[in-house]
Amino acid sequence: MAGARRQDLLGRLADLSEEAIQRLAEAPGADRVFHALNGLRERVDELQKRVRGLEALEQRLAALEKKVDRLAKSGASTSSPRGGRTRTSSPKSGSTAKKT
């Protein structure tokens, strides 16, 4: 008996909610509200997609920062360039610099 009463209560509630939705749909300006809500839903979906992309970018950025830190530490510990050669600049043979 309690189960039948509960289903009857839920049935009445469903009927009332359907009736309320129909009244809202018939109200003046309701179509604009529904269009605005639908547009909002689409924008929120797009925003969620972008946020997921940002999370991936943040992970890549953190990995790159770690690599840069490692390279900076290893570069600071070595005082001479790799290969042991130094590069000197010499004037080009066709230079037009004035000699005084």
N, C-alpha and C positions, 0 to 999 in steps of 0.2 A: 504494500500500500504506500509506503514512504517513497519507494522508487517511482511509482506512477505519479505521485504528487510532485516529486522533484522534476520529472520530465515535463509535467504540465507547467510548472513554474518556468523551466527553461524554454519551453515552447512559447509561453506568453512573452517572456523577455525577448526572444528572437523576433516575434511578431512586432513588438513595440520598437525594437531597434530598426527593423526594416521600414516601418512606418516613419520613423524619425528621419531616416536617410532619404526617403522619398520626399518628405516635406522640405528638407534642406535642398534637394535638387531642384525643387520647384520655386524656391525663394529667389527673388530678384537679385542678380549679381552672383548667384551661386556658381554659374559656369566660369566666371572669371576667377573665383576663389579656387575652384577645382583645377583650372589651368595653371594657376600660380603654384598650387601645391604640387602638381605634376612636374612643373619646371624645377621646383625646389628639389624634388626627389632626384631628378636627372642631374642636377648640379652637385648634390651630395654624393651620388654615385661616382661622378667624375672626380670629385675631390678625394674620395677614398682611393681611387686608382692612382692618383698622383701621390698621395701619401705613401702608398705601398712602394712606389718607385723611389721616393725620397729615402725610405728605409734602406733600400739596396744601395743607393748612392752613399749614404752615411757609412755603411759597412765598408764599401770600397775606399772611401776617404780615410777611414781609420786605418786600414791596411797600408795605404800609401804613406800616411804620416809615420807609421812605424818603420817603413822602409827608409824614408828620408832621415829619420832619427838615427837609424843604424848606419846609413851612409855618412852622415855628418860626424858621427863618433869615430868611424873607421878612417875618415878623411882627416880628422884632426889629429889622430895618433901618428900618421905618417907625415914627415916633414918634407920629404923630397918627392917630386913627381914620379910617376911610374916610368920605368924604363931607364932611369938615371940620366937622361939627356935633358939639357936645357936648351931652350930655343932663344936665339939672339936675332935681333932685327938688323938687317943690313940694308943700306940704301940700294935702291934699284938702279940698274945701269942707265936707264933713260931718265933719271930724275932731273928736274929743272931747278933744284934748290940753289940759291945764290951763296957763294962762298965769300966771306969777308976777311 
